[in-house]
Amino acid sequence: MLERSPSDIAVTGHVREAIAGRRALFGLLVGATILALLWLAFLALSPAGFGPADAVLLFCFALTLPWMVVGFWNAALGFLIARFAADPLQTTIPCAAHVPQHMPIIASTAILLCIRNEEPQRLVRNLQAMMSDLAASGYANRFHVHVLSDTSDASVARMEATAFADLALRWKGRLPLTYRRRETNTGYKAGNIGDFCARWGDDHEFALVLDADSFMSARAILRLVRIAQGEPQIGILQSLVVGLPSTSAFARIFQFGMRLGMRSYTLGSAWWQGDCGPYWGHNALLRLKPFLQHAQLPLPKSDEDHILSHDQIEAVLMRRGGYDVHVVPEEHESWEENPPSLPEFIGRDLRWCRGNLQYWRFLAMPGLKFVSRCQLLFAILMFLGSPGWIGLLIVGTLALAFTDTPANFIRADAGLAIFVAVLVMWFAPKIATVIDIFTRADARNIFGGSLRFGASVATEMIFFVLLSQIMWFGHALLIASLPFGRPIEWAGQVRDDHSVSIAQAVGAFWPHTLLGVSTLALLAATHPQTLPYALFLAGGLALSIPLAVVTAKSAVGRRLTRWGIGRLPEETTPPACLQALALPALDGARRPQAPIAGS
């Protein structure tokens, strides 16, 4: 480990004092905003007194606020930093701001590809491209690829063994590759990485963790290693991950929205989180010695003890051990593939939900940093807010239906103010990035130009409102099922574009549709003037079946690709490393684009 000079220690102390002040300011802003909104909601709900139904609605609204308000202030701060800071990276993570681009790589890094029941062909394609990119950099000798399989399907395991043996032979003497398969996936992904650490952890200084859908360029990988080499206090260094170009309509729209939202959100959160940053479990660099000492999760004693969302627990344990956890809050050639259909997305989302809800048992763990406890609490409240939204829909619909006039249920002025405030907070992370892009000609161009970017934004915002409601109801159903011991299902994900039949969509989303249609029908029969507002809570539920079917149609995806809807910068100017993947979306983007009205 590098020695620190007294001046380095003094600078570090100054930075930590600044971060403490930022956290205090952020906490004040979040707390004051939540109190103001609760007061406004109380006013809105008491035009004819404040009864039991109003109390339930206020409680439900309170559940939705923490995550929403945190997102708003992260976005607002991120926008201010992006627009007005001389060097946003220096402002948020100084150790990454001025790392020499050609600093020699002296550390040994293991690249860990964690897989389970995945099609080997896609994995080999991605690994081959990454390994070729590393070889071209001249630093292949500083890396060792480890394919860590927890595959349970025997036929898939045989294909894996053959495919990775061939790949290892192809790279023999240039970049070593080791394939290891566990018979049982004890501890899930955390146990998979733990097994690697027990076998090979002492052989390397760093480990780069990848999921089956991850892809990173050599430049992105080397940048993380260089940052960590120069700052020995870093325990985990997380890159900002964005979606790979896709021809799936669902994935295109979803990851376009994520590209908009994550930019300002991550920049703002990095400003106040500082050395207590997030870890998302992939596309991140671990310093292995402190990870082995401080962040290893105990092996579960039973299925109920499995920690599904292990990543943030490992991050807070690393901070407890005295090492920093940072995110580099800018896009830099670090990608993932997103689910190509609504059913696949919801399946992944529900696994995250269940995993985050397990964090409650760690809130009182001795020795955790205060910010770490807040992060775990926010991660829980992100999903506990969903039953709050569904409660607002159900209780609010019933209360309104049995009221003579909406004026006796809610004050128009305060109610409208809350509605506008909620919309602003929902869309704040995306609005911040949209403003930033629209005011920069070069940024507009790489997203396909002003008209295509504007059309993509409008499409995504409608999609976001519809999808959010489907997610809320899914979370609420899962949370309601937890006392009954709902089993954990963790099969291999379907990553290729595929259609969703009407029968499949009905089977997956009939409860969502039933709730959405029934609440809208009840309001239409009693107070039809409230329907435009109710659509923001029930429209996506009512349309969940056609949304699942339409966004999985290959023809719709091809058309959106051709029109440039959901266009990403990589489709305008593809990085060299992506060319090796031969992504259909890149081919589709090269074809002459269909005109958009007015263009």
ABEGO torsion letter per residue (X at the ends): XBBBBAAAAAAAAAAAAAAAAAAAAAAAAAAAAAAAAAAAAAAAAAAAEBBAAAAAAAAAAAAAAAAAAAAAAAAAAAAAAAAABABAAAAABAAAAABBAABBBABBBBBBBBBBGBBAAAAAAAAAAAAAAAAAAGAAAABBBBBBBABABAAAAAAAAAAAAAAAAAABGABBBBBBBBABBBGEAAAAAAAAAAAAAAABABBBBBBAABBBBAAAAAAAAAAAAABAABABBBBBBBBBBBABAAAAAAAAAAAAAAAAAAAAAAAAAEAABBBAGBGBBBBAAAAAAAABBBBBABAAABBABAAAAAAAAAAAAGBBBBBBBBBBGBBBBBBABAAAAAAAAAAAAAAAAAAAAAAABBGBBAAAAAAAAAAAAAAAAAAAAAAAAAAAAAAAAABABAAAABBAAAAAAAAAAAAAAAAAAAAAAAAAAAABAAAAAAAGEAAAAAAAAAAAAAAAAAAAAAAAAAAAAAAAAAAAGBBBBBBBBBABBBBBBAAAAAAAAAAAAAAAAAAAAAAAAABAAAAAAAAAAAAAAAAAAAAAAAAABAAAAAAAAAAGBGBBAAAABBBAAAAAAGBAAAAAAABBBBBBBGX
